[in-house]
Amino acid sequence: MSAGHDLSRWAHRHQYGTGNAAAERGTRLVMWITIATMLVEIVAGWWFNSMAVLADGWHMSSHALAIGLSAFAYSASRKYADDPRFAFGTWKIEVLASYTSAIVLLGVAGAMVFGSLERLWSPQPIHYAEAMGVAVFGLLVNLVCALILGGAHDHGHDHGHDHTHGHSHDGHHHDLNLKAAYIHVITDALTSVLAIAALAGGWLWGWAWLDPATGLVGAVLVALWAKNLIVQSGRVLLDREMDHPVVDEIREVIAALPTSGKTQLTDLHVWRVGNGAYACALSLLTHDADLTPLQIRQALGVHEEIMHVTVEIHRCDIC
């Protein structure tokens, strides 16, 4: 026996409320800002012969692609929100986009390493004053973009709490698609800071090697951020949620049933279907003739993050 909420209706209402709308608008705006800045930095880095500025520009080009992917994911998720072929909604389109963005970040880190090593072996003269101006401009743009995405995150976070009523598990309800876009912007800002530091060192003290050396440092940090994002998004894509606190909460509800002495939980599967929203399928062995799936769903209803419940009951009059 099984029953559950109307997930497609819930997905449309819960996932595409004011929180995600703000995230989509912010992501699109940041995408266009990033594309414009990318073009300025690539041309300036090539013209002034600064590896730091050029690397920042190409780095930003990959971010423009990844942030555009994030914006596309929001659009696709909204477009197919009511499509019955998506059994548990379209949230994983956004998670897949964040995973892809993380892979792009790893590619960026590799390109930064290659370019920096090349400049270490074959130093080139740098127009420090001009390159410094471009790097400062890139940093200011990245800070503005970070503020835009940070505001969208705060809006979505506050909106999300309206649905959890105290049962949210901090650290597990993040919009991974928005987080991916935010990390891309922050890594851009970091690259700009490193470029400014490297150019200052070369300009003031003649340390030309500092320009490519900071590129290597930036590449390591970018790779570490990418790894963290891959782990978080991969966890969702692979449905690796059985160590989440909500699993223990479900077990506690079953153990606290009035018929718990007559009922045993024999199988449980929990997976995430949205930001802070979970589905579960469970099997019970009982010799309580009056136990029904409706009672189980009502008992689990105290945890509003559990949006879909499938219950299978096996009755045993002998055990």
C-alpha positions as CSV (number, residue, x, y, z in Angstrom):
1,M,0.0,0.0,0.0
2,S,1.4,3.4,-0.9
3,A,0.3,7.1,-0.9
4,G,1.9,10.5,-1.0
5,H,1.7,14.2,-1.6
6,D,1.3,15.6,-5.1
7,L,5.0,16.2,-5.7
8,S,4.6,18.0,-9.0
9,R,2.2,20.5,-7.5
10,W,4.5,20.9,-4.5
11,A,7.6,21.3,-6.7
12,H,6.0,24.1,-8.7
13,R,4.9,25.9,-5.5
14,H,7.9,25.3,-3.3
15,Q,10.8,25.4,-5.7
16,Y,9.7,28.3,-7.8
17,G,8.5,30.8,-5.3
18,T,10.1,34.1,-4.5
19,G,13.4,32.5,-3.4
20,N,14.2,30.8,-6.7
21,A,12.9,33.7,-8.8
22,A,15.3,36.0,-7.0
23,A,18.1,33.5,-7.5
24,E,17.4,33.3,-11.3
25,R,17.2,37.0,-11.7
26,G,20.5,37.5,-9.8
27,T,22.2,34.8,-11.7
28,R,21.2,36.2,-15.1
29,L,22.3,39.7,-14.2
30,V,25.7,38.4,-12.9
31,M,26.1,36.4,-16.1
32,W,25.9,39.5,-18.3
33,I,28.2,41.5,-16.1
34,T,30.7,38.7,-16.1
35,I,30.7,38.4,-19.9
36,A,31.3,42.1,-20.3
37,T,34.1,42.1,-17.7
38,M,35.7,39.0,-19.2
39,L,36.1,40.7,-22.6
40,V,37.7,43.7,-21.0
41,E,40.2,41.6,-19.0
42,I,41.2,39.3,-21.9
43,V,41.9,42.2,-24.2
44,A,43.7,44.2,-21.5
45,G,45.8,41.2,-20.3
46,W,46.9,40.5,-23.8
47,W,47.6,44.1,-24.6
48,F,49.6,44.8,-21.4
49,N,51.2,41.4,-21.3
50,S,50.1,40.5,-17.8
51,M,49.6,36.8,-17.1
52,A,47.7,37.6,-13.9
53,V,45.2,39.8,-15.7
54,L,45.0,37.5,-18.7
55,A,44.5,34.4,-16.5
56,D,41.8,36.3,-14.6
57,G,40.0,37.1,-17.9
58,W,40.1,33.5,-19.1
59,H,39.2,32.4,-15.6
60,M,36.2,34.7,-15.9
61,S,35.2,33.3,-19.3
62,S,34.8,29.9,-17.8
63,H,32.7,31.4,-15.0
64,A,30.5,33.2,-17.5
65,L,29.8,29.8,-19.1
66,A,29.2,28.2,-15.7
67,I,27.0,31.0,-14.4
68,G,25.1,30.9,-17.7
69,L,24.6,27.2,-17.1
70,S,23.2,28.0,-13.6
71,A,20.7,30.5,-15.2
72,F,19.7,27.9,-17.8
73,A,19.1,25.3,-15.0
74,Y,16.7,27.7,-13.2
75,S,14.8,28.3,-16.5
76,A,14.6,24.6,-17.4
77,S,13.5,23.6,-13.8
78,R,10.7,26.2,-14.0
79,K,9.7,25.2,-17.5
80,Y,9.4,21.5,-16.7
81,A,8.0,21.9,-13.1
82,D,4.7,20.4,-14.1
83,D,6.0,17.8,-16.4
84,P,4.8,14.4,-15.1
85,R,7.8,12.6,-16.5
86,F,9.8,14.1,-13.6
87,A,8.5,11.9,-10.8
88,F,9.9,14.0,-8.0
89,G,10.2,17.5,-9.6
90,T,13.0,19.1,-11.5
91,W,15.2,20.3,-8.6
92,K,18.1,17.9,-9.7
93,I,18.4,19.9,-12.9
94,E,19.9,22.7,-10.8
95,V,22.1,20.2,-8.8
96,L,23.4,18.8,-12.1
97,A,24.3,22.3,-13.2
98,S,26.2,22.9,-10.0
99,Y,28.1,19.6,-10.5
100,T,28.9,20.6,-14.0
101,S,30.1,24.0,-12.8
102,A,32.4,22.4,-10.4
103,I,34.0,20.3,-13.2
104,V,34.5,23.5,-15.2
105,L,36.2,25.0,-12.1
106,L,38.7,22.1,-12.1
107,G,39.4,22.8,-15.8
108,V,40.0,26.5,-14.9
109,A,42.5,25.4,-12.2
110,G,44.3,23.3,-14.7
111,A,44.5,26.1,-17.2
112,M,45.8,28.5,-14.5
113,V,48.6,26.0,-13.6
114,F,49.6,25.6,-17.2
115,G,49.7,29.3,-18.0
116,S,51.5,30.2,-14.8
117,L,54.2,27.6,-15.3
118,E,54.7,28.8,-18.9
119,R,55.3,32.3,-17.6
120,L,57.7,31.1,-14.9
121,W,59.9,29.5,-17.6
122,S,59.5,32.3,-20.1
123,P,59.1,35.6,-18.3
124,Q,57.6,38.5,-20.4
125,P,57.7,42.3,-19.7
126,I,54.5,43.6,-18.0
127,H,52.8,47.0,-18.2
128,Y,52.2,47.2,-14.5
129,A,50.2,50.4,-14.1
130,E,47.7,49.5,-16.8
131,A,47.4,45.9,-15.7
132,M,46.9,47.0,-12.1
133,G,44.0,49.2,-13.2
134,V,42.3,46.4,-15.0
135,A,42.7,44.0,-12.1
136,V,41.2,46.5,-9.7
137,F,38.3,46.9,-12.0
138,G,37.8,43.2,-12.2
139,L,37.8,43.0,-8.4
140,L,35.2,45.7,-8.0
141,V,32.9,43.9,-10.6
142,N,33.3,40.6,-8.7
143,L,32.4,42.2,-5.4
144,V,29.2,43.7,-7.0
145,C,28.3,40.3,-8.4
146,A,28.9,38.6,-5.0
147,L,26.6,41.1,-3.4
148,I,23.9,40.4,-6.0
149,L,24.1,36.6,-5.5
150,G,24.4,37.0,-1.8
151,G,21.2,39.0,-1.7
152,A,19.5,36.3,-3.8
153,H,20.7,33.6,-1.4
154,D,19.4,35.5,1.7
155,H,16.0,35.9,0.0
156,G,15.8,32.3,-0.9
157,H,17.0,31.2,2.5
158,D,14.4,33.3,4.3
159,H,11.7,32.0,1.9
160,G,12.7,28.4,2.5
161,H,12.3,28.7,6.3
162,D,8.6,29.4,5.8
163,H,8.2,25.7,4.9
164,T,10.2,24.0,7.6
165,H,8.8,25.5,10.8
166,G,11.8,24.8,12.9
167,H,12.7,21.4,11.3
168,S,15.4,22.7,9.0
169,H,18.8,21.1,9.3
170,D,21.3,23.9,8.9
171,G,23.9,23.3,6.2
172,H,21.7,20.9,4.2
173,H,19.2,23.2,2.6
174,H,21.5,25.3,0.4
175,D,20.6,26.1,-3.2
176,L,23.6,24.2,-4.7
177,N,23.0,25.9,-8.1
178,L,23.2,29.3,-6.6
179,K,26.1,28.3,-4.4
180,A,28.0,27.1,-7.6
181,A,27.4,30.5,-9.2
182,Y,28.5,32.3,-6.0
183,I,31.7,30.2,-5.7
184,H,32.6,31.1,-9.3
185,V,32.2,34.8,-8.5
186,I,34.3,34.5,-5.3
187,T,37.1,32.6,-7.1
188,D,37.1,35.4,-9.6
189,A,37.4,37.9,-6.8
190,L,40.3,35.9,-5.3
191,T,42.1,35.8,-8.6
192,S,41.7,39.5,-8.9
193,V,43.2,40.0,-5.4
194,L,46.1,37.7,-6.2
195,A,46.7,39.5,-9.5
196,I,46.7,42.9,-7.7
197,A,49.2,41.6,-5.1
198,A,51.4,40.1,-7.8
199,L,51.4,43.2,-9.9
200,A,52.2,45.4,-6.9
201,G,55.2,43.2,-6.0
202,G,56.5,43.2,-9.5
203,W,55.9,47.0,-9.9
204,L,57.5,48.0,-6.6
205,W,60.3,45.5,-6.1
206,G,60.8,43.9,-9.6
207,W,59.5,40.5,-8.5
208,A,58.2,39.5,-11.9
209,W,58.0,35.8,-10.8
210,L,55.3,36.8,-8.3
211,D,52.8,37.2,-11.2
212,P,52.8,33.5,-12.3
213,A,53.4,32.3,-8.7
214,T,50.2,33.8,-7.5
215,G,48.4,32.1,-10.4
216,L,49.6,28.7,-9.0
217,V,48.3,29.6,-5.5
218,G,45.0,30.6,-7.0
219,A,44.7,27.4,-8.9
220,V,45.1,25.3,-5.8
221,L,42.4,27.3,-4.0
222,V,40.0,27.0,-7.0
223,A,40.6,23.3,-7.1
224,L,39.8,22.9,-3.4
225,W,36.5,24.8,-3.8
226,A,35.6,22.7,-6.9
227,K,36.3,19.5,-4.9
228,N,33.9,20.6,-2.1
229,L,31.2,21.5,-4.6
230,I,31.6,18.2,-6.4
231,V,31.2,16.3,-3.1
232,Q,28.1,18.2,-2.1
233,S,26.3,18.1,-5.5
234,G,27.4,14.5,-6.1
235,R,25.9,13.4,-2.8
236,V,22.5,14.6,-4.0
237,L,22.8,13.2,-7.5
238,L,23.7,9.8,-6.1
239,D,21.0,9.9,-3.4
240,R,23.5,9.4,-0.6
241,E,21.3,10.7,2.2
242,M,21.0,7.8,4.5
243,D,23.3,9.5,7.1
244,H,21.1,12.6,7.2
245,P,19.5,13.5,10.5
246,V,16.0,13.2,8.9
247,V,16.6,9.4,8.7
248,D,17.0,9.1,12.5
249,E,13.9,11.3,12.9
250,I,11.9,8.9,10.8
251,R,13.2,5.9,12.9
252,E,12.3,7.8,16.1
253,V,8.7,8.4,14.8
254,I,8.2,4.7,14.0
255,A,9.7,3.7,17.4
256,A,7.3,6.0,19.2
257,L,4.1,4.6,17.6
258,P,1.5,3.4,20.1
259,T,1.9,0.0,18.5
260,S,5.7,0.0,18.4
261,G,5.9,-3.2,20.4
262,K,3.9,-4.9,17.6
263,T,5.6,-3.2,14.7
264,Q,9.1,-3.4,13.3
265,L,10.7,-1.2,10.6
266,T,12.2,-3.6,8.1
267,D,13.2,-1.3,5.2
268,L,13.8,2.4,4.8
269,H,15.0,4.6,1.9
270,V,15.3,8.4,2.1
271,W,16.3,10.7,-0.7
272,R,16.2,14.4,-1.3
273,V,13.7,15.9,-3.8
274,G,14.3,19.6,-3.2
275,N,16.0,22.2,-1.1
276,G,15.3,20.8,2.4
277,A,12.6,18.4,1.1
278,Y,12.8,14.6,1.3
279,A,10.9,11.6,0.1
280,C,10.9,8.3,1.9
281,A,9.8,4.7,1.3
282,L,9.5,2.4,4.2
283,S,8.3,-1.2,4.9
284,L,6.8,-2.3,8.2
285,L,6.3,-5.8,9.7
286,T,3.4,-5.7,12.2
287,H,0.8,-7.9,13.9
288,D,-1.4,-4.9,14.6
289,A,-4.5,-5.4,12.5
290,D,-5.5,-1.8,12.8
291,L,-2.3,-0.1,11.6
292,T,-2.7,1.8,8.3
293,P,-0.4,3.8,6.0
294,L,-2.5,6.9,6.8
295,Q,-1.5,6.6,10.5
296,I,2.2,6.4,9.5
297,R,2.0,9.4,7.3
298,Q,0.2,11.4,9.9
299,A,2.9,10.5,12.5
300,L,5.6,11.6,10.1
301,G,3.7,14.8,9.3
302,V,5.4,16.5,12.3
303,H,8.5,16.7,10.1
304,E,7.4,19.0,7.2
305,E,10.6,18.5,5.3
306,I,9.3,15.0,4.5
307,M,7.2,15.8,1.5
308,H,6.4,12.4,0.1
309,V,5.9,9.1,1.9
310,T,5.4,5.6,0.6
311,V,4.4,3.0,3.1
312,E,4.3,-0.8,2.7
313,I,2.8,-2.8,5.6
314,H,3.3,-6.6,6.0
315,R,1.0,-8.2,8.5
316,C,2.0,-11.2,10.5
317,D,-0.5,-12.7,13.0
318,I,2.0,-15.3,14.3
319,C,5.4,-13.5,14.9
